[in-house]
Amino acid sequence: MLRYTLMRLGIFVGCFVVVWGLVYAGVVPRGLGASNGVWMLLLALVLSAPISFVVLRKERDRASVQIVQRVDRAKANLEANRSQEDVADDAARSTGQAAQGQAS
């Protein structure tokens, strides 16, 4: 997962550098007034998204498998805890009913 994130960040930074170079060279408009930085960030984001989607397909699939495994483990742990609580609750109710039967 970290590898995918770093690779995606690298693609974004590469796109930002290219956009910065194009803006500096005057090929791409500078934006309006002081919006130059925001313009370059947004343009780099728009360019990096489809590139990441195509180039990082295998890495994204690996990351999604890891996430699914983590979710499955969390669900299994939650179910195990729920079962333990049910057993403890049943034992407490049995003890409480036995105590009430003796008191009557």
C-alpha positions, 0 to 999 in steps of 0.5 A, a space after each residue: 500500500 505504501 509503495 503504491 502511494 509513493 509511486 502515485 506521489 512520484 507520478 504527481 510530482 513528475 507531472 507537476 515538474 513538467 507543468 511548471 516547465 511548460 508554464 515557465 516556458 509560456 507554452 501553458 497559460 500562467 493562470 489569473 493573477 496570483 492563482 498560478 500555483 493553484 493552476 499548476 497543482 490542478 493541472 498536474 493533478 488532472 494529468 497525473 490521474 489518468 497516467 496513474 490509472 494506466 501505469 499503476 494498474 498492477 500495483 493498485 491490484 496488489 494494494 487492493 488485495 492487501 486491503 481486502 485481506 486486512 478487512 477480512 481479518 478484521 471481520 474475523 476478529 470481530 466475529 470471534 469477539 462477538 462469539 466470546 461475548 455471546 458465550 460469556 453472556 450465556 454463562 452469566 444468564 445461566 448462573 443468574 437463573 440458577 441463583 434465582 432457582 435456588 433463592 425460590 
